[in-house]
Each structure stands twice: as C-alpha cells, then as structure tokens.
C-alpha cells in the first residue's frame, strides 16, 4: 500500500521537482518561438504601430491645420460682419439724413406754396373788392341819374350826367369798404 500511495504522490511531484531535460526543451522551444516572432511577427507589428502612429500624427496635423483655417475663416467672418454692420449703420445714417433733407425741402416747398396761395388769395380778394366797388359805383351812378331825373323832371345830357356822378362819388367814402383805397376813384 505504501507503494500505491507513493505513486500518486510521485506522479504529482514531477511539476514540483525540476526535470533538466524538460527545462532544456522548454527553453529551446521558447527561444525558437522568440526568434520566429522576432523575425516575422514583431517587424509587422512594429510596422503597423509605426503606420498607425504616422496616421494619428497626420490626423493631428490635419486637425490642427483645419482648426487654424477655421479660426482664420472665423476671424475673416467677424471682420466682414463688422464691416457689414458699419456699412449698414452708414446706410441708415445716410437714409436718415436724406429723409431729414427731404422733410426740410418738403416743408420749405409747402411754405412757398402756402405763401403763394396767400398772395393769390389776397390778389383775388383785392380784385373782387375792386369789382364790387366798381359795381357799387355804377349802381350809385345809375341811381343818382334816376333820382336826378325824377327831381328835375328832365333828361340830362351826357356831360351833366358825368358831372353829377363824379360829384356824388367824391362825396361818398369807400374807405370803410376797402382798406387801402381812397374815396375818390373814377
């Protein structure tokens, strides 16, 4: 029994006890695997890592360049926006000035039209007043002639009529009817 119990222990102990032949073969397989990996796999992995590093570096450079261009474009946009604002303010200012000028011209023109209309109205009133006074004079002259004919019961000749009308008109005062006009008008 002892040997049966010792056998399982002996079969388990080969991992614990160093075996020189197994160690040599393990080292040889490790060195060969390392050489194969070093010759075939590691260069490809290094190359792939280098390519990836170059791609990342190129992407970073491109991103930096793109960011710089975007900043330049943004700065240009801001400058153009400032210029556009300045131009719009200038346009608004000019429009205000033009509107003010137009308003002043319209007021002046309106005042000229009003003054001209007032002068025309005054002329029309003066003309109407003159016509009315002339009509009144004619009516007075006709009434004076009729009254004189009835009083004297005879027909007056033209010279007598003229003399009587002028005397009657000179005696009448038309200053109350028309300002600026005297009572002695023909």
C-alpha positions as CSV (number, residue, x, y, z in Angstrom):
1,X,0.0,0.0,0.0
2,X,2.7,2.2,0.5
3,X,3.8,2.0,-3.0
4,X,0.3,2.7,-4.3
5,X,0.1,5.7,-2.1
6,X,3.6,6.8,-3.1
7,X,2.8,6.5,-6.8
8,X,0.1,9.2,-6.8
9,X,2.4,11.4,-4.9
10,X,5.2,10.7,-7.3
11,X,3.0,11.5,-10.3
12,X,2.1,14.8,-8.8
13,X,5.6,15.8,-7.8
14,X,7.1,15.9,-11.3
15,X,5.8,19.6,-11.6
16,X,7.4,20.4,-8.4
17,X,10.7,18.6,-8.9
18,X,12.9,20.1,-11.6
19,X,13.5,17.9,-14.6
20,X,16.5,19.1,-16.6
21,X,15.5,17.6,-19.9
22,X,12.1,19.2,-19.8
23,X,13.7,22.5,-18.9
24,X,16.1,22.4,-21.8
25,X,13.3,21.6,-24.3
26,X,11.1,24.4,-22.9
27,X,14.0,26.9,-23.2
28,X,14.7,25.7,-26.8
29,X,11.1,26.0,-27.8
30,X,10.9,29.4,-26.1
31,X,14.0,30.6,-27.9
32,X,12.8,29.3,-31.3
33,X,9.4,30.9,-30.8
34,X,11.0,34.1,-29.8
35,X,13.2,34.1,-32.9
36,X,10.3,33.3,-35.2
37,X,8.3,36.1,-33.5
38,X,11.2,38.5,-33.7
39,X,11.9,37.8,-37.4
40,X,8.3,37.5,-38.7
41,X,5.7,39.0,-36.3
42,X,7.4,41.8,-34.4
43,X,8.5,43.7,-37.5
44,X,5.0,43.6,-38.9
45,X,3.5,44.7,-35.5
46,X,6.1,47.5,-35.3
47,X,5.4,48.5,-38.8
48,X,1.6,48.5,-38.1
49,X,2.3,50.6,-35.0
50,X,4.5,53.0,-36.9
51,X,1.9,53.4,-39.6
52,X,-0.8,53.9,-37.0
53,X,1.4,56.5,-35.2
54,X,2.1,58.2,-38.5
55,X,-1.7,58.2,-39.4
56,X,-2.5,59.6,-36.0
57,X,0.2,62.2,-36.3
58,X,-1.1,63.1,-39.8
59,X,-4.6,63.3,-38.5
60,X,-3.5,65.5,-35.6
61,X,-1.6,67.8,-38.1
62,X,-4.6,67.9,-40.4
63,X,-6.9,68.7,-37.4
64,X,-4.5,71.4,-36.3
65,X,-4.3,72.8,-39.8
66,X,-8.1,72.6,-40.2
67,X,-8.6,74.4,-36.8
68,X,-6.2,77.1,-37.8
69,X,-8.1,77.6,-41.1
70,X,-11.4,77.6,-39.3
71,X,-10.0,80.3,-36.9
72,X,-8.9,82.3,-39.9
73,X,-12.2,82.0,-41.6
74,X,-14.0,82.9,-38.4
75,X,-11.8,85.9,-38.0
76,X,-12.5,86.9,-41.6
77,X,-16.2,86.4,-40.9
78,X,-16.0,88.6,-37.9
79,X,-14.2,91.3,-39.8
80,X,-16.8,91.1,-42.6
81,X,-19.6,91.2,-40.1
82,X,-18.0,94.3,-38.5
83,X,-17.7,95.9,-42.0
84,X,-21.3,95.0,-42.8
85,X,-22.5,96.5,-39.5
86,X,-20.5,99.7,-40.2
87,X,-21.9,99.9,-43.7
88,X,-25.4,99.3,-42.6
89,X,-25.1,102.0,-39.9
90,X,-23.7,104.3,-42.6
91,X,-26.6,103.5,-44.9
92,X,-29.1,104.1,-42.1
93,X,-27.4,107.4,-41.3
94,X,-27.5,108.5,-44.9
95,X,-31.1,107.5,-45.2
96,X,-31.9,109.5,-42.1
97,X,-30.0,112.5,-43.5
98,X,-31.8,112.1,-46.8
99,X,-35.2,111.8,-45.0
100,X,-34.4,114.9,-43.0
101,X,-33.3,116.8,-46.1
102,X,-36.4,115.7,-47.9
103,X,-38.6,116.7,-45.0
104,X,-37.0,120.1,-44.8
105,X,-37.3,120.6,-48.6
106,X,-41.0,119.5,-48.4
107,X,-41.6,121.9,-45.6
108,X,-40.0,124.8,-47.5
109,X,-41.9,123.9,-50.6
110,X,-45.1,123.7,-48.6
111,X,-44.4,127.1,-47.1
112,X,-43.7,128.5,-50.5
113,X,-47.0,127.1,-51.9
114,X,-48.8,128.4,-48.8
115,X,-47.3,131.9,-49.3
116,X,-48.1,131.8,-53.0
117,X,-51.6,130.7,-52.3
118,X,-52.0,133.5,-49.7
119,X,-50.7,136.1,-52.1
120,X,-53.0,134.8,-54.8
121,X,-55.9,134.9,-52.3
122,X,-55.1,138.5,-51.4
123,X,-54.9,139.4,-55.1
124,X,-58.2,137.6,-55.7
125,X,-59.8,139.5,-52.8
126,X,-58.4,142.8,-54.0
127,X,-59.7,142.1,-57.5
128,X,-63.1,141.1,-56.2
129,X,-63.2,144.2,-53.9
130,X,-62.4,146.4,-56.9
131,X,-65.1,144.8,-59.0
132,X,-67.6,145.1,-56.2
133,X,-66.6,148.8,-55.7
134,X,-66.9,149.4,-59.4
135,X,-70.3,147.7,-59.4
136,X,-71.4,149.8,-56.5
137,X,-70.2,153.0,-58.2
138,X,-72.0,152.1,-61.3
139,X,-75.2,151.3,-59.3
140,X,-74.8,154.6,-57.4
141,X,-74.3,156.5,-60.6
142,X,-77.4,154.9,-62.2
143,X,-79.4,155.6,-59.1
144,X,-78.1,159.1,-58.9
145,X,-79.1,159.8,-62.5
146,X,-82.5,158.3,-62.0
147,X,-83.0,160.3,-58.8
148,X,-81.8,163.5,-60.5
149,X,-84.1,162.9,-63.5
150,X,-87.0,162.5,-61.2
151,X,-86.2,165.5,-59.1
152,X,-85.5,167.8,-62.1
153,X,-88.0,166.0,-64.3
154,X,-85.9,166.4,-67.3
155,X,-83.3,164.2,-69.1
156,X,-79.8,165.1,-68.5
157,X,-77.2,165.1,-71.3
158,X,-74.0,163.1,-71.0
159,X,-71.9,166.0,-69.7
160,X,-74.4,166.8,-67.0
161,X,-74.7,163.1,-66.0
162,X,-70.9,162.8,-65.8
163,X,-70.6,165.9,-63.6
164,X,-73.3,164.7,-61.2
165,X,-71.9,161.2,-60.9
166,X,-68.4,162.5,-60.2
167,X,-69.7,164.8,-57.5
168,X,-71.7,162.0,-55.9
169,X,-68.8,159.7,-56.0
170,X,-66.5,162.2,-54.5
171,X,-68.9,162.8,-51.6
172,X,-69.1,159.0,-50.8
173,X,-66.5,157.5,-48.5
174,X,-65.4,154.0,-49.7
175,X,-62.6,153.6,-47.2
176,X,-64.8,151.6,-44.9
177,X,-65.5,149.1,-47.6
178,X,-61.9,148.6,-48.9
179,X,-58.7,149.2,-47.0
180,X,-56.0,150.9,-48.9
181,X,-58.5,152.5,-51.4
182,X,-59.5,156.2,-51.2
183,X,-62.9,157.6,-51.6
184,X,-62.0,159.5,-54.8
185,X,-61.7,157.0,-57.6
186,X,-63.0,157.1,-61.2
